[in-house]
Amino acid sequence: MTEDIRTKKLINAPEDIISQAIEGMLSAHPDMLTVEGATRRAVVAMDGPRDGKVGIVIGGGSGHEPAFAGYVGRGLADAAAVGNVFASPSPEQIMDAARAADGGAGVMFLYGNYTGDVMNFDMAAEECESIGIPARSVQVTDDVASAPKGREGERRGIAGDFFVFKIAGAAAEQGRDLAACLAAARHANDNCRSMGVALTACSMPQTGKPNFEIGHDEMEIGMGVHGEPGMRRGKLETADAVTDELMATILADMPLGQGDEVAVLVNGLGATGPLELYILHRRVAQILAERGVSIHHSWVGEYCTSLEMAGASVTLLKLDDDLKSLLDTPCRTPALTVAGALPPKGTHTRRDHAGAAAAAQVDRGTLATDGAVTPEVFRAMMLNVADAIRANRDWLSELDGVIGDGDHGITMDIGWSAVRPALADAQDATISQMSEGMAKAFLDAVGASSGPLYASAFRSAGAAVSDRLNLDAGAMVAWVAGICEGILSRGGAAQGDKTMIDAWVPAVAAAKEALQSGGDLAACLDAACSGAREGRDYTATIESRRGRSAKLGARSVGHVDPGAASAVVILEAIRASLPR
């Protein structure tokens, strides 16, 4: 990455961008939107939720505006959970939205098919069921560039969110039950295809640096909305040539012919204006007319962006009578209005939902006290990790920008920054209790994939040493092993998938081997660091098989996995803070 390239944004402080953007939305649309819940990340329709209606909850990371909160309003989404930039909302943020949208008929979650979103919304759905709210989920999978035909379930959700959200919201507005709303949303997703092109990189507000490098005369065909590399990179071509390639790929995947009818979305990615987008739509209309396909309605503009990225995407929704009726159902939101009479709102009874369980009490007198790592030492270790992550934040994000969306260092820093006050509030806690507090703090602050993974990791690690007050070499190894086990149980990745697991698994194996050889605490941590470094470096030699970078195939070879790199940072910071 060229060091002297910096981008410019009209923001105040990077850490305030989400709260201030939400505040701005509410002040701009006070008749449509409010915010509910302790997290202040659930944007709710003023006249949306009501008794007997299925609650429609959408969500995802910020940076895609007007998606997602822009589609909250009567006849569309009842609430949106707003995550950090390019990062999924956390389960608690999603739960705030679900509780606000609950009308007694269940809730439906809709979001793009990304690992972090799937994990966080799945955790929220599990919590909904535990408190008596039936919950169903639909992952949007419209991006034809991200997986071949026959593997549609692996595809990313991009601008097709627009159509799937609209159909689901209309089905709920018409009074359909949860099963029928789910069927309508799935039907829309099955008939929706998108593909995009990027001309420039975007930049994270926290770094002010382009997420990836692209030449001034180049384009990336099939680029994802987080800056993930696409199918190919080539020289910039004419608008018609680019549109021809996008449409050819879409139509090869979803053939259309004489008499078919579609809705069209030509979407700008943040820095491409209507002048260019209308030129693209001109060619889309010509191609469809040549096939005898009619356009029921078109939308041209910015509906799902990627910060300030220049580029565009084309989305087609193949219509039948039911989808056309749902598409035409009136709605009123900040980003989309479909004209027509909206019936009176009706009542919305706020429901009591079961609270969180009380924290378990621990008899410290029963805990093992041998070992150099006391709760105070452990707290210092974790604070040192937070410092190390902050120091390496930009480097980790740069690694992620090459094969992912460029936010890994940022999200890790947000999570570990949240750990700091959690540790300060746990002055009399055991190591197990501190680990549980870290899990909740990380999950509530981050979302994304790192949130559920490290929350599960800390929880599992704490459980592994719940019988101890202090940690000796064996208990420290057990804590590290618990980290790995928690990540494996939540994420489902395996060694060789090019993920953080490729660092944690060899770290645990090396630490256990050192312990069995009679190594002390320092020797075991040294071994863990060495194993993690070897695993991190190994990831540069293999193709990615999990997460966003899995779409790259051979293009991911030669690049270190950022999750594996952050695992090394964590372990080395723990080792560096070990008392002499």
BADOLUM-957763 format. One line per field, with one value per residue (C-alpha): x, y, z; residue number from 1; residue in three letters. Coordinates in nm, 3 decimals, always signed. Layout:
N
px <- (X  ...)
py <- (Y  ...)
pz <- (Z  ...)
n <- (NUM  ...)
res <- (ALA  ...)
! end
This chain:
580
px <- (+0.000  +0.137  +0.202  +0.138  -0.212  -0.478  -0.848  -1.068  -1.403  -1.645  -1.649  -1.571  -1.410  -1.397  -1.528  -1.841  -1.942  -2.217  -2.388  -2.372  -2.499  -2.795  -2.861  -2.857  -3.103  -3.343  -3.323  -3.382  -3.676  -3.844  -4.181  -4.049  -3.769  -3.679  -3.416  -3.487  -3.288  -2.991  -2.737  -2.882  -2.820  -3.179  -3.343  -3.719  -4.013  -4.242  -4.551  -4.417  -4.447  -4.799  -4.990  -5.042  -4.794  -4.470  -4.179  -3.930  -3.576  -3.296  -2.937  -2.571  -2.266  -2.258  -2.094  -2.366  -2.608  -2.898  -2.884  -2.983  -3.161  -3.280  -3.527  -3.698  -4.052  -4.415  -4.459  -4.094  -3.869  -3.991  -3.637  -3.273  -2.977  -2.685  -2.333  -1.998  -1.849  -1.845  -1.914  -2.225  -2.432  -2.388  -2.653  -2.756  -2.801  -3.008  -3.210  -3.291  -3.434  -3.619  -3.779  -3.892  -4.039  -4.212  -4.586  -4.661  -4.648  -4.273  -3.985  -3.794  -3.427  -3.294  -2.929  -2.649  -2.479  -2.154  -1.993  -2.018  -2.382  -2.479  -2.316  -2.453  -2.806  -2.805  -2.712  -2.992  -3.239  -3.143  -3.202  -3.537  -3.656  -3.542  -3.764  -4.065  -4.024  -4.042  -3.760  -3.670  -3.381  -3.319  -2.968  -2.961  -2.740  -2.777  -2.411  -2.346  -1.975  -1.909  -1.996  -2.091  -2.434  -2.526  -2.360  -2.601  -2.606  -2.240  -2.302  -2.271  -2.563  -2.511  -2.764  -3.025  -3.099  -3.310  -3.558  -3.563  -3.623  -3.903  -4.080  -4.053  -4.179  -4.474  -4.569  -4.575  -4.768  -5.031  -5.079  -4.918  -4.800  -4.437  -4.420  -4.573  -4.341  -4.045  -4.164  -4.206  -3.859  -3.698  -3.886  -3.758  -3.402  -3.424  -3.524  -3.273  -2.929  -2.667  -2.318  -2.098  -1.785  -1.549  -1.334  -1.168  -1.103  -1.294  -1.131  -1.216  -1.282  -1.043  -0.744  -0.797  -0.621  -0.756  -0.858  -0.682  -0.477  -0.623  -0.466  -0.616  -0.694  -0.820  -1.151  -1.244  -1.531  -1.738  -1.614  -1.804  -1.957  -1.686  -1.403  -1.355  -1.176  -1.396  -1.369  -1.106  -0.915  -0.862  -0.831  -1.121  -1.367  -1.663  -1.993  -2.158  -1.880  -1.893  -2.273  -2.257  -2.025  -2.236  -2.557  -2.406  -2.302  -2.640  -2.838  -2.624  -2.717  -3.086  -3.199  -3.471  -3.668  -3.968  -4.255  -4.059  -4.087  -3.828  -3.760  -3.424  -3.189  -2.883  -2.701  -2.411  -2.144  -2.092  -1.902  -2.070  -2.333  -2.668  -2.515  -2.310  -2.576  -2.834  -2.588  -2.561  -2.940  -2.973  -2.767  -2.948  -3.281  -3.147  -3.024  -3.353  -3.557  -3.351  -3.460  -3.823  -3.805  -4.015  -3.922  -4.199  -4.014  -3.658  -3.464  -3.145  -2.933  -2.744  -2.929  -2.645  -2.309  -1.954  -1.845  -1.689  -1.613  -1.662  -1.849  -2.192  -2.395  -2.688  -2.964  -3.254  -3.558  -3.755  -4.122  -4.437  -4.781  -4.716  -4.373  -4.512  -4.797  -4.556  -4.317  -4.605  -4.735  -4.707  -4.426  -4.271  -3.911  -3.628  -3.472  -3.773  -4.132  -4.384  -4.692  -5.030  -5.260  -5.122  -5.388  -5.402  -5.114  -5.303  -5.192  -4.856  -4.845  -4.501  -4.424  -4.228  -3.926  -3.731  -3.422  -3.070  -2.981  -2.796  -2.422  -2.319  -2.154  -1.811  -1.668  -1.308  -1.203  -1.253  -1.028  -0.668  -0.421  -0.092  +0.050  +0.213  -0.079  -0.306  -0.625  -0.426  -0.154  -0.416  -0.584  -0.248  -0.193  -0.526  -0.464  -0.130  -0.311  -0.543  -0.237  -0.076  -0.389  -0.415  -0.050  -0.100  -0.448  -0.358  -0.123  -0.393  -0.644  -0.399  -0.357  -0.735  -0.769  -0.573  -0.801  -1.104  -1.284  -1.005  -1.164  -1.006  -0.765  -1.037  -1.290  -1.031  -0.934  -1.298  -1.343  -1.030  -1.108  -1.442  -1.256  -1.072  -1.371  -1.502  -1.176  -1.185  -1.534  -1.416  -1.169  -1.266  -1.340  -1.172  -0.997  -1.299  -1.534  -1.308  -1.308  -1.689  -1.696  -1.453  -1.677  -1.982  -1.790  -1.631  -1.957  -2.160  -1.899  -1.793  -2.048  -1.874  -1.729  -1.467  -1.735  -1.903  -1.573  -1.380  -1.682  -1.710  -1.333  -1.321  -1.623  -1.469  -1.129  -1.288  -1.479  -1.156  -1.005  -1.320  -1.171  -0.871  -0.794  -0.439  -0.300  +0.008  +0.163  -0.097  -0.390  -0.247  -0.222  -0.580  -0.692  -0.520  -0.670  -1.011  -0.969  -0.910  -1.197  -1.440  -1.349  -1.381  -1.722  -1.870  -1.709  -1.684  -1.352  -1.085  -0.708  -0.607  -0.904  -0.680  -0.837  -0.727  -0.760  -0.442  -0.255  -0.446  -0.433  -0.052  -0.016  -0.212  -0.029  +0.312  +0.211  +0.083  +0.402  +0.613  +0.400  +0.438  +0.815  +0.819  +0.822  +0.733  +0.485  +0.731  +0.836  +0.475  +0.390  +0.708  +0.604  +0.251  +0.391  +0.626  +0.347  +0.117  +0.384  +0.444  +0.068  +0.034  +0.313  +0.163  -0.158  +0.031  +0.097  -0.262  -0.592  -0.871  -1.168  -1.371  -1.511  -1.502  -1.157  -1.278  -1.416  -1.062  -0.932  -0.570  -0.563  -0.551  -0.220  +0.078  -0.113  -0.121  -0.462  -0.528  -0.706  -0.401  -0.182  -0.392  -0.374  +0.006  -0.026  -0.247  -0.019  +0.300  +0.141  +0.043  +0.396  +0.553  +0.353  +0.444  +0.607  +0.979)
py <- (+0.000  +0.342  +0.514  +0.873  +0.818  +0.957  +1.003  +1.286  +1.249  +1.492  +1.332  +1.444  +1.159  +0.809  +0.653  +0.873  +0.821  +0.564  +0.737  +1.074  +0.932  +0.774  +1.103  +1.275  +1.026  +1.077  +1.455  +1.435  +1.193  +1.243  +1.145  +0.806  +0.692  +0.655  +0.459  +0.203  -0.021  +0.022  -0.021  +0.279  +0.084  -0.027  +0.219  +0.160  +0.271  +0.515  +0.355  +0.010  -0.250  -0.347  -0.627  -0.938  -0.839  -1.023  -0.801  -0.740  -0.679  -0.603  -0.516  -0.519  -0.302  +0.072  +0.219  +0.092  +0.380  +0.408  +0.039  -0.059  +0.192  +0.385  +0.104  +0.129  +0.258  +0.168  -0.118  -0.221  -0.294  -0.239  -0.205  -0.217  -0.322  -0.094  -0.238  -0.067  +0.013  -0.305  -0.512  -0.700  -0.569  -0.761  -1.000  -0.745  -0.474  -0.717  -0.811  -0.444  -0.432  -0.762  -0.659  -0.331  -0.506  -0.787  -0.779  -1.127  -1.294  -1.362  -1.177  -1.235  -1.140  -1.043  -0.971  -1.034  -1.373  -1.292  -1.500  -1.231  -1.151  -1.517  -1.584  -1.273  -1.306  -1.679  -1.596  -1.338  -1.588  -1.838  -1.572  -1.476  -1.835  -1.857  -1.562  -1.670  -1.477  -1.710  -1.607  -1.699  -1.582  -1.519  -1.460  -1.267  -1.441  -1.242  -1.186  -1.416  -1.328  -1.482  -1.850  -2.056  -2.184  -2.481  -2.321  -2.030  -2.069  -1.958  -1.630  -1.285  -1.052  -0.718  -0.475  -0.751  -0.674  -0.389  -0.621  -0.898  -0.651  -0.485  -0.813  -0.931  -0.600  -0.600  -0.956  -0.860  -0.540  -0.750  -0.951  -1.277  -1.506  -1.586  -1.893  -1.703  -1.405  -1.641  -1.809  -1.473  -1.353  -1.679  -1.665  -1.314  -1.417  -1.717  -1.486  -1.207  -1.175  -0.900  -0.824  -0.518  -0.341  -0.121  +0.158  +0.287  +0.171  +0.283  +0.373  +0.303  +0.618  +0.498  +0.457  +0.715  +0.479  +0.302  -0.055  -0.190  -0.073  -0.037  +0.143  +0.464  +0.282  -0.044  -0.192  -0.491  -0.699  -0.875  -0.661  -0.707  -0.420  -0.436  -0.406  -0.782  -0.863  -0.985  -1.229  -1.045  -0.719  -0.553  -0.228  +0.015  -0.036  +0.158  +0.171  -0.054  -0.312  -0.324  -0.353  -0.628  -0.832  -0.780  -0.869  -1.168  -1.321  -1.250  -1.386  -1.699  -1.770  -1.673  -1.709  -1.467  -1.477  -1.360  -1.260  -1.249  -0.941  -0.797  -0.516  -0.345  -0.177  +0.010  +0.093  +0.329  +0.223  +0.565  +0.786  +0.719  +0.975  +0.947  +1.060  +0.739  +0.517  +0.619  +0.532  +0.182  +0.154  +0.251  -0.054  -0.283  -0.183  -0.248  -0.597  -0.689  -0.554  -0.763  -1.071  -0.971  -0.908  -0.619  -0.393  -0.350  -0.080  +0.050  +0.220  +0.410  +0.566  +0.481  +0.212  -0.003  +0.170  +0.092  +0.413  +0.630  +0.355  +0.443  +0.176  +0.028  -0.289  -0.422  -0.623  -0.803  -0.943  -1.187  -1.124  -1.331  -1.206  -1.238  -1.074  -0.792  -0.736  -0.727  -0.496  -0.255  -0.261  +0.094  +0.178  +0.492  +0.500  +0.754  +0.573  +0.422  +0.530  +0.336  +0.553  +0.442  +0.458  +0.317  +0.190  +0.323  +0.205  +0.005  -0.072  -0.199  -0.353  -0.358  -0.708  -0.811  -1.021  -1.231  -1.059  -1.192  -1.455  -1.340  -1.401  -1.715  -1.672  -1.827  -1.958  -1.838  -2.063  -2.369  -2.245  -2.354  -2.080  -2.215  -2.038  -1.706  -1.567  -1.413  -1.228  -0.903  -1.038  -1.173  -0.831  -0.672  -0.933  -0.855  -0.481  -0.540  -0.730  -0.431  -0.206  -0.442  -0.467  -0.087  -0.058  -0.311  -0.197  -0.038  -0.321  -0.580  -0.378  -0.350  -0.729  -0.762  -0.506  -0.730  -1.035  -0.911  -0.592  -0.408  -0.383  -0.664  -0.445  -0.188  -0.440  -0.608  -0.269  -0.184  -0.517  -0.490  -0.126  -0.246  -0.505  -0.231  -0.095  -0.449  -0.538  -0.217  -0.308  -0.656  -0.566  -0.858  -1.107  -1.439  -1.511  -1.713  -1.425  -1.175  -1.401  -1.405  -1.025  -0.994  -1.218  -0.999  -0.675  -0.797  -0.932  -0.622  -0.389  -0.567  -0.788  -0.883  -1.235  -1.150  -1.072  -1.415  -1.597  -1.423  -1.412  -1.790  -1.812  -1.613  -1.798  -2.136  -2.030  -1.905  -2.230  -2.426  -2.258  -2.212  -2.422  -2.192  -1.855  -1.841  -2.004  -2.222  -2.350  -2.625  -2.389  -2.125  -2.385  -2.490  -2.127  -2.094  -2.426  -2.299  -2.000  -2.234  -2.466  -2.176  -2.045  -2.392  -2.452  -2.122  -2.072  -2.423  -2.356  -2.624  -2.613  -2.536  -2.309  -1.999  -1.849  -1.760  -2.132  -2.192  -1.995  -2.107  -2.483  -2.506  -2.264  -2.501  -2.807  -2.649  -2.528  -2.874  -3.036  -2.795  -2.867  -3.242  -3.193  -3.025  -2.667  -2.388  -2.106  -1.901  -2.203  -2.294  -1.941  -1.922  -2.243  -2.110  -1.796  -1.998  -2.231  -1.939  -1.765  -2.082  -2.115  -1.750  -1.780  -2.103  -1.921  -1.725  -2.050  -2.175  -2.075  -1.945  -2.177  -1.976  -1.626  -1.343  -1.428  -1.778  -1.620  -1.536  -1.888  -1.879  -1.498  -1.541  -1.730  -1.520  -1.323  -1.385  -1.430  -1.126  -1.333  -1.556  -1.246  -1.101  -1.433  -1.396  -1.037  -1.160  -1.443  -1.237  -0.963  -1.220  -1.361  -1.014  -0.928  -1.244  -1.150  -1.218)
pz <- (+0.000  -0.094  +0.237  +0.131  -0.009  +0.224  +0.162  +0.283  +0.461  +0.621  +0.965  +1.319  +1.513  +1.357  +1.678  +1.660  +1.298  +1.355  +1.647  +1.472  +1.143  +1.323  +1.501  +1.164  +1.015  +1.303  +1.276  +0.899  +0.920  +1.259  +1.115  +1.002  +1.232  +1.596  +1.785  +2.054  +2.289  +2.515  +2.234  +2.042  +1.722  +1.645  +1.402  +1.420  +1.204  +1.384  +1.230  +1.139  +1.417  +1.514  +1.683  +1.472  +1.202  +1.132  +1.235  +0.954  +1.082  +0.840  +0.910  +0.834  +0.848  +0.794  +0.486  +0.249  +0.297  +0.238  +0.321  +0.580  +0.798  +0.493  +0.423  +0.760  +0.737  +0.683  +0.437  +0.435  +0.735  +1.090  +1.224  +1.120  +1.332  +1.244  +1.265  +1.247  +0.908  +0.699  +1.013  +1.116  +1.406  +1.729  +1.864  +2.128  +1.866  +1.659  +1.967  +2.031  +1.677  +1.720  +2.050  +1.896  +1.589  +1.777  +1.722  +1.849  +1.506  +1.499  +1.337  +1.017  +0.984  +0.640  +0.566  +0.318  +0.317  +0.499  +0.772  +1.039  +0.962  +0.960  +1.299  +1.469  +1.335  +1.417  +1.777  +1.789  +1.643  +1.914  +2.180  +2.023  +2.044  +2.408  +2.506  +2.306  +1.979  +1.676  +1.441  +1.085  +0.866  +0.497  +0.369  +0.041  -0.218  -0.540  -0.642  -0.940  -0.938  -0.600  -0.663  -0.969  -1.061  -0.843  -0.540  -0.503  -0.125  -0.111  -0.289  -0.134  -0.088  -0.261  -0.411  -0.439  -0.072  -0.212  -0.382  -0.123  +0.162  -0.036  -0.106  +0.256  +0.392  +0.155  +0.248  +0.615  +0.536  +0.357  +0.676  +0.570  +0.848  +0.926  +0.700  +0.408  +0.457  +0.465  +0.143  -0.033  +0.067  -0.043  -0.373  -0.436  -0.351  -0.585  -0.870  -0.806  -0.970  -0.946  -1.062  -1.015  -1.129  -0.925  -1.064  -0.746  -0.392  -0.086  +0.247  +0.609  +0.814  +1.084  +0.852  +0.579  +0.336  +0.025  +0.107  -0.198  -0.495  -0.843  -1.136  -1.271  -1.599  -1.442  -1.329  -1.115  -1.254  -0.988  -0.696  -0.368  -0.174  +0.094  -0.156  -0.192  -0.519  -0.801  -1.090  -1.289  -1.318  -1.653  -1.838  -1.811  -2.095  -2.231  -2.045  -2.306  -2.293  -1.912  -1.914  -2.175  -1.953  -1.641  -1.820  -2.000  -1.667  -1.507  -1.803  -1.826  -1.464  -1.488  -1.850  -1.959  -2.283  -2.478  -2.252  -1.927  -1.707  -1.469  -1.230  -1.278  -1.033  -1.161  -0.843  -0.777  -0.530  -0.374  -0.617  -0.952  -1.041  -1.220  -1.552  -1.577  -1.419  -1.679  -1.955  -1.803  -1.776  -2.143  -2.239  -1.991  -2.149  -2.500  -2.406  -2.243  -2.536  -2.779  -2.581  -2.565  -2.189  -2.058  -1.767  -1.512  -1.318  -1.285  -1.009  -1.093  -0.819  -0.502  -0.306  -0.171  -0.165  -0.062  +0.113  -0.161  -0.411  -0.778  -0.969  -1.022  -1.013  -1.213  -1.046  -1.214  -1.033  -1.248  -1.177  -1.154  -1.052  -0.678  -0.684  -0.899  -0.653  -0.361  -0.545  -0.611  -0.250  -0.109  +0.132  +0.275  +0.395  +0.371  +0.073  -0.104  -0.146  -0.352  -0.396  -0.276  +0.022  +0.346  +0.590  +0.947  +1.165  +1.423  +1.777  +1.894  +2.239  +2.396  +2.516  +2.821  +2.732  +2.978  +3.115  +3.126  +3.381  +3.691  +3.701  +3.885  +4.225  +4.283  +4.612  +4.580  +4.867  +4.647  +4.367  +4.305  +4.397  +4.260  +3.956  +3.872  +3.671  +3.933  +3.837  +3.859  +3.630  +3.392  +3.377  +3.294  +3.022  +2.858  +2.874  +2.706  +2.431  +2.383  +2.348  +2.097  +1.885  +1.879  +1.775  +1.493  +1.389  +1.056  +0.958  +1.025  +0.824  +0.535  +0.535  +0.527  +0.248  +0.013  +0.045  +0.239  +0.328  +0.509  +0.852  +1.056  +1.250  +1.310  +1.441  +1.662  +1.802  +1.870  +2.050  +2.262  +2.341  +2.481  +2.688  +2.877  +3.075  +3.123  +3.298  +3.501  +3.622  +3.727  +4.003  +4.228  +3.951  +3.891  +3.561  +3.453  +3.533  +3.357  +3.051  +3.053  +3.084  +2.797  +2.585  +2.640  +2.588  +2.266  +2.125  +2.209  +2.062  +1.748  +1.580  +1.253  +1.247  +1.508  +1.767  +1.789  +1.734  +2.011  +2.241  +2.209  +2.252  +2.576  +2.714  +2.636  +2.775  +3.097  +3.141  +3.098  +3.408  +3.616  +3.897  +3.942  +4.096  +3.957  +3.643  +3.633  +3.311  +3.264  +3.329  +3.095  +2.821  +2.898  +2.866  +2.527  +2.417  +2.526  +2.294  +2.002  +2.096  +2.125  +1.781  +1.629  +1.786  +1.669  +1.330  +1.188  +1.012  +0.996  +0.977  +0.620  +0.549  +0.575  +0.886  +1.239  +1.321  +1.122  +1.388  +1.699  +1.630  +1.598  +1.890  +2.113  +1.983  +2.046  +2.394  +2.490  +2.363  +2.570  +2.877  +2.833  +2.806  +3.146  +3.023  +3.262  +3.198  +2.990  +2.783  +2.709  +2.597  +2.391  +2.217  +2.159  +1.997  +1.778  +1.667  +1.591  +1.381  +1.179  +1.124  +1.027  +0.770  +0.637  +0.547  +0.281  +0.094  +0.066  -0.094  +0.124  +0.175  +0.429  +0.460  +0.207  +0.074  -0.026  -0.344  -0.458  -0.513  -0.632  -0.598  -0.219  -0.234  -0.130  +0.131  +0.505  +0.666  +0.887  +1.153  +1.186  +1.209  +1.492  +1.678  +1.680  +1.808  +2.095  +2.201  +2.177  +2.390  +2.654  +2.655  +2.673  +2.986  +3.177  +3.509  +3.524)
n <- (1  2  3  4  5  6  7  8  9  10  11  12  13  14  15  16  17  18  19  20  21  22  23  24  25  26  27  28  29  30  31  32  33  34  35  36  37  38  39  40  41  42  43  44  45  46  47  48  49  50  51  52  53  54  55  56  57  58  59  60  61  62  63  64  65  66  67  68  69  70  71  72  73  74  75  76  77  78  79  80  81  82  83  84  85  86  87  88  89  90  91  92  93  94  95  96  97  98  99  100  101  102  103  104  105  106  107  108  109  110  111  112  113  114  115  116  117  118  119  120  121  122  123  124  125  126  127  128  129  130  131  132  133  134  135  136  137  138  139  140  141  142  143  144  145  146  147  148  149  150  151  152  153  154  155  156  157  158  159  160  161  162  163  164  165  166  167  168  169  170  171  172  173  174  175  176  177  178  179  180  181  182  183  184  185  186  187  188  189  190  191  192  193  194  195  196  197  198  199  200  201  202  203  204  205  206  207  208  209  210  211  212  213  214  215  216  217  218  219  220  221  222  223  224  225  226  227  228  229  230  231  232  233  234  235  236  237  238  239  240  241  242  243  244  245  246  247  248  249  250  251  252  253  254  255  256  257  258  259  260  261  262  263  264  265  266  267  268  269  270  271  272  273  274  275  276  277  278  279  280  281  282  283  284  285  286  287  288  289  290  291  292  293  294  295  296  297  298  299  300  301  302  303  304  305  306  307  308  309  310  311  312  313  314  315  316  317  318  319  320  321  322  323  324  325  326  327  328  329  330  331  332  333  334  335  336  337  338  339  340  341  342  343  344  345  346  347  348  349  350  351  352  353  354  355  356  357  358  359  360  361  362  363  364  365  366  367  368  369  370  371  372  373  374  375  376  377  378  379  380  381  382  383  384  385  386  387  388  389  390  391  392  393  394  395  396  397  398  399  400  401  402  403  404  405  406  407  408  409  410  411  412  413  414  415  416  417  418  419  420  421  422  423  424  425  426  427  428  429  430  431  432  433  434  435  436  437  438  439  440  441  442  443  444  445  446  447  448  449  450  451  452  453  454  455  456  457  458  459  460  461  462  463  464  465  466  467  468  469  470  471  472  473  474  475  476  477  478  479  480  481  482  483  484  485  486  487  488  489  490  491  492  493  494  495  496  497  498  499  500  501  502  503  504  505  506  507  508  509  510  511  512  513  514  515  516  517  518  519  520  521  522  523  524  525  526  527  528  529  530  531  532  533  534  535  536  537  538  539  540  541  542  543  544  545  546  547  548  549  550  551  552  553  554  555  556  557  558  559  560  561  562  563  564  565  566  567  568  569  570  571  572  573  574  575  576  577  578  579  580)
res <- (MET  THR  GLU  ASP  ILE  ARG  THR  LYS  LYS  LEU  ILE  ASN  ALA  PRO  GLU  ASP  ILE  ILE  SER  GLN  ALA  ILE  GLU  GLY  MET  LEU  SER  ALA  HIS  PRO  ASP  MET  LEU  THR  VAL  GLU  GLY  ALA  THR  ARG  ARG  ALA  VAL  VAL  ALA  MET  ASP  GLY  PRO  ARG  ASP  GLY  LYS  VAL  GLY  ILE  VAL  ILE  GLY  GLY  GLY  SER  GLY  HIS  GLU  PRO  ALA  PHE  ALA  GLY  TYR  VAL  GLY  ARG  GLY  LEU  ALA  ASP  ALA  ALA  ALA  VAL  GLY  ASN  VAL  PHE  ALA  SER  PRO  SER  PRO  GLU  GLN  ILE  MET  ASP  ALA  ALA  ARG  ALA  ALA  ASP  GLY  GLY  ALA  GLY  VAL  MET  PHE  LEU  TYR  GLY  ASN  TYR  THR  GLY  ASP  VAL  MET  ASN  PHE  ASP  MET  ALA  ALA  GLU  GLU  CYS  GLU  SER  ILE  GLY  ILE  PRO  ALA  ARG  SER  VAL  GLN  VAL  THR  ASP  ASP  VAL  ALA  SER  ALA  PRO  LYS  GLY  ARG  GLU  GLY  GLU  ARG  ARG  GLY  ILE  ALA  GLY  ASP  PHE  PHE  VAL  PHE  LYS  ILE  ALA  GLY  ALA  ALA  ALA  GLU  GLN  GLY  ARG  ASP  LEU  ALA  ALA  CYS  LEU  ALA  ALA  ALA  ARG  HIS  ALA  ASN  ASP  ASN  CYS  ARG  SER  MET  GLY  VAL  ALA  LEU  THR  ALA  CYS  SER  MET  PRO  GLN  THR  GLY  LYS  PRO  ASN  PHE  GLU  ILE  GLY  HIS  ASP  GLU  MET  GLU  ILE  GLY  MET  GLY  VAL  HIS  GLY  GLU  PRO  GLY  MET  ARG  ARG  GLY  LYS  LEU  GLU  THR  ALA  ASP  ALA  VAL  THR  ASP  GLU  LEU  MET  ALA  THR  ILE  LEU  ALA  ASP  MET  PRO  LEU  GLY  GLN  GLY  ASP  GLU  VAL  ALA  VAL  LEU  VAL  ASN  GLY  LEU  GLY  ALA  THR  GLY  PRO  LEU  GLU  LEU  TYR  ILE  LEU  HIS  ARG  ARG  VAL  ALA  GLN  ILE  LEU  ALA  GLU  ARG  GLY  VAL  SER  ILE  HIS  HIS  SER  TRP  VAL  GLY  GLU  TYR  CYS  THR  SER  LEU  GLU  MET  ALA  GLY  ALA  SER  VAL  THR  LEU  LEU  LYS  LEU  ASP  ASP  ASP  LEU  LYS  SER  LEU  LEU  ASP  THR  PRO  CYS  ARG  THR  PRO  ALA  LEU  THR  VAL  ALA  GLY  ALA  LEU  PRO  PRO  LYS  GLY  THR  HIS  THR  ARG  ARG  ASP  HIS  ALA  GLY  ALA  ALA  ALA  ALA  ALA  GLN  VAL  ASP  ARG  GLY  THR  LEU  ALA  THR  ASP  GLY  ALA  VAL  THR  PRO  GLU  VAL  PHE  ARG  ALA  MET  MET  LEU  ASN  VAL  ALA  ASP  ALA  ILE  ARG  ALA  ASN  ARG  ASP  TRP  LEU  SER  GLU  LEU  ASP  GLY  VAL  ILE  GLY  ASP  GLY  ASP  HIS  GLY  ILE  THR  MET  ASP  ILE  GLY  TRP  SER  ALA  VAL  ARG  PRO  ALA  LEU  ALA  ASP  ALA  GLN  ASP  ALA  THR  ILE  SER  GLN  MET  SER  GLU  GLY  MET  ALA  LYS  ALA  PHE  LEU  ASP  ALA  VAL  GLY  ALA  SER  SER  GLY  PRO  LEU  TYR  ALA  SER  ALA  PHE  ARG  SER  ALA  GLY  ALA  ALA  VAL  SER  ASP  ARG  LEU  ASN  LEU  ASP  ALA  GLY  ALA  MET  VAL  ALA  TRP  VAL  ALA  GLY  ILE  CYS  GLU  GLY  ILE  LEU  SER  ARG  GLY  GLY  ALA  ALA  GLN  GLY  ASP  LYS  THR  MET  ILE  ASP  ALA  TRP  VAL  PRO  ALA  VAL  ALA  ALA  ALA  LYS  GLU  ALA  LEU  GLN  SER  GLY  GLY  ASP  LEU  ALA  ALA  CYS  LEU  ASP  ALA  ALA  CYS  SER  GLY  ALA  ARG  GLU  GLY  ARG  ASP  TYR  THR  ALA  THR  ILE  GLU  SER  ARG  ARG  GLY  ARG  SER  ALA  LYS  LEU  GLY  ALA  ARG  SER  VAL  GLY  HIS  VAL  ASP  PRO  GLY  ALA  ALA  SER  ALA  VAL  VAL  ILE  LEU  GLU  ALA  ILE  ARG  ALA  SER  LEU  PRO  ARG)
! end
